[in-house]
């Protein structure tokens, strides 16, 4: 009986440790000098509040791509090197652009949230992300759960994964505030806020990691 309890405790401990690692910045991210940025995935997004999304077809066909372009073109503002401590960021948003054509624009908008995008869902989406050029190392994708006009916020998954194995290095969902003039800038603010929050968490986790190494 004691042996069974010990094994059960050990399994629970390992499971908890694994879950905790996947929800926090960790050694694999700290040790990486490079990352492949795959872009923003809107394939499962829910747009909540019809008053804020009057033309869902235009959002799908124009704005999904526009938000990805903005992140790439304004790299000083959306700075992955500064946010996550990388020296080099390779950009490959082709898969995201292709996946962002998947949603049915007639079903994008609702007055309330239909369902949560779970961690399991986010991990499954990540399996589609591959690079023809970079086949090893670390990949990063932002997966948007929802843009919510009623709460003026977004829920976005940040997922780091191993390019060779697609094992998840970190998967964590954040809620961030929207704001600004015009549809593009209003929701782009959520990604800017996401990076600010991520940067603080990254630095805090890195500090703890360095202390443990001493």
C-alpha positions in Angstrom: 0.0 0.0 0.0 2.8 2.4 0.9 4.5 1.6 -2.4 1.3 2.4 -4.3 0.9 5.7 -2.5 4.5 6.6 -3.2 4.2 5.8 -6.9 0.9 7.7 -7.1 2.6 10.7 -5.4 5.6 10.4 -7.8 3.3 10.4 -10.9 1.4 13.4 -9.6 4.6 15.2 -8.9 6.0 14.5 -12.4 2.7 15.5 -14.0 2.5 18.7 -11.9 6.2 19.6 -12.7 5.6 19.0 -16.4 2.4 21.1 -16.4 4.1 23.9 -14.5 7.0 23.9 -16.9 4.7 24.2 -19.9 3.0 27.2 -18.4 6.1 29.1 -17.5 9.3 30.3 -19.1 12.0 27.7 -18.6 15.5 26.6 -19.4 14.8 25.7 -23.0 13.7 29.2 -23.7 16.4 30.8 -21.7 19.1 28.8 -23.5 17.9 29.5 -27.0 19.6 32.2 -29.0 17.2 32.0 -32.0 13.5 31.5 -32.5 11.3 31.1 -35.6 8.3 33.4 -35.4 5.4 31.8 -37.2 2.9 34.6 -36.7 -0.6 35.0 -35.3 -3.0 32.2 -35.8 -6.7 33.2 -36.1 -8.0 29.8 -37.3 -10.1 29.3 -34.2 -10.8 32.9 -33.2 -14.2 34.1 -31.9 -15.2 37.8 -32.5 -17.5 38.7 -29.6 -19.8 41.7 -29.9 -21.3 42.4 -33.3 -21.1 46.2 -32.8 -17.3 45.9 -33.0 -17.2 43.6 -36.0 -19.5 44.8 -38.6 -17.7 43.3 -41.6 -16.4 39.9 -40.7 -15.5 39.0 -44.3 -13.2 42.0 -44.5 -11.6 41.1 -41.1 -10.9 37.6 -42.4 -9.7 38.5 -45.9 -7.8 41.7 -45.0 -7.2 42.2 -41.3 -5.9 38.8 -40.3 -3.0 39.3 -42.8 -2.7 43.0 -41.8 -2.1 42.2 -38.2 0.7 39.7 -39.1 2.3 42.2 -41.4 2.2 44.9 -38.7 4.1 42.7 -36.2 6.8 42.0 -38.8 7.0 45.6 -40.2 7.1 47.3 -36.8 9.7 45.0 -35.3 11.0 47.8 -33.0 7.7 48.0 -31.3 6.9 44.3 -31.4 10.4 43.2 -30.3 10.8 39.5 -29.7 14.5 39.9 -29.0 13.8 42.3 -26.1 10.7 40.5 -24.9 12.2 37.0 -24.8 15.9 37.5 -24.9 16.7 36.1 -28.3 19.5 37.4 -30.4 18.0 36.3 -33.7 14.4 36.1 -34.9 13.6 34.2 -38.1 10.1 35.1 -39.5 8.0 32.6 -41.4 4.3 33.5 -41.4 3.3 31.5 -44.5 1.6 28.8 -42.4 -0.4 31.3 -40.4 -1.5 33.1 -43.5 -2.7 29.9 -44.9 -4.5 28.8 -41.7 -6.1 32.2 -41.4 -8.1 31.5 -44.5 -9.8 28.6 -42.8 -12.6 30.3 -40.7 -16.1 30.7 -42.1 -16.5 34.5 -41.9 -20.3 34.1 -41.5 -19.6 32.2 -38.2 -16.8 34.5 -36.8 -19.1 36.9 -34.8 -21.2 36.1 -31.9 -22.7 37.9 -28.9 -21.2 35.6 -26.3 -18.4 33.1 -26.3 -19.2 29.7 -27.6 -16.4 27.8 -26.1 -12.9 28.2 -24.7 -9.9 27.4 -26.8 -8.1 24.9 -24.5 -4.5 24.2 -24.1 -5.0 20.9 -25.9 -6.5 22.8 -28.8 -3.6 25.2 -29.0 -1.1 22.3 -28.9 -3.0 20.6 -31.7 -2.9 23.8 -33.8 0.9 24.0 -33.3 1.4 20.6 -35.1 0.6 22.4 -38.4 3.5 24.8 -38.0 6.7 23.7 -39.9 9.5 25.6 -41.6 11.1 24.6 -44.9 14.3 26.3 -43.9 14.4 25.9 -40.1 13.8 22.3 -39.0 15.4 22.4 -35.6 15.4 24.8 -32.7 12.5 26.8 -31.2 9.3 27.9 -32.7 6.8 30.5 -31.5 3.2 31.2 -32.5 0.5 33.4 -31.0 -3.0 31.7 -31.2 -5.9 34.0 -30.7 -8.8 32.6 -28.7 -11.0 35.7 -29.0 -11.3 39.4 -29.6 -14.0 40.6 -27.2 -15.5 44.0 -28.0 -17.7 43.9 -24.9 -14.8 43.5 -22.5 -12.4 45.4 -24.7 -9.9 42.6 -24.4 -8.4 39.6 -26.1 -7.4 36.1 -25.0 -4.3 34.8 -26.7 -2.2 31.7 -26.3 1.6 32.0 -26.4 3.1 28.7 -27.5 6.8 27.8 -27.8 7.5 24.4 -29.3 10.4 22.3 -30.5 10.7 22.5 -34.3 12.0 19.0 -34.8 9.6 17.1 -32.5 6.7 19.6 -32.0 7.0 19.0 -28.2 5.5 21.9 -26.3 8.1 24.0 -24.4 5.6 26.5 -23.1 1.9 27.1 -23.7 0.1 29.8 -21.7 -3.0 31.9 -22.3 -3.1 35.6 -21.5 -5.8 38.2 -21.4 -4.8 41.6 -22.7 -6.4 45.0 -23.2 -7.4 46.5 -26.5 -7.2 50.2 -27.4 -6.4 52.7 -30.0 -7.9 54.4 -33.1 -9.3 52.2 -35.9 -10.0 48.5 -36.1 -6.4 47.5 -36.9 -4.7 49.5 -34.2 -7.4 48.8 -31.6 -6.8 45.0 -31.7 -3.0 45.3 -32.4 -2.8 46.9 -29.0 -3.6 43.5 -27.5 -0.4 42.0 -29.0 1.7 45.0 -27.7 0.2 44.5 -24.3 0.9 40.7 -24.5 4.6 41.4 -25.2 4.8 43.8 -22.2 3.3 41.2 -19.9 5.5 38.4 -21.4 8.6 40.5 -20.9 7.9 41.0 -17.2 7.2 37.3 -16.7 10.3 36.3 -18.7 12.6 38.5 -16.7 11.1 37.4 -13.4 11.5 33.7 -14.4 15.0 34.2 -15.7 16.0 35.8 -12.4 14.7 32.8 -10.5 16.4 30.5 -12.9 19.8 32.1 -12.4 19.4 32.0 -8.7 18.8 28.2 -8.8 21.9 27.7 -10.9 24.2 29.4 -8.3 
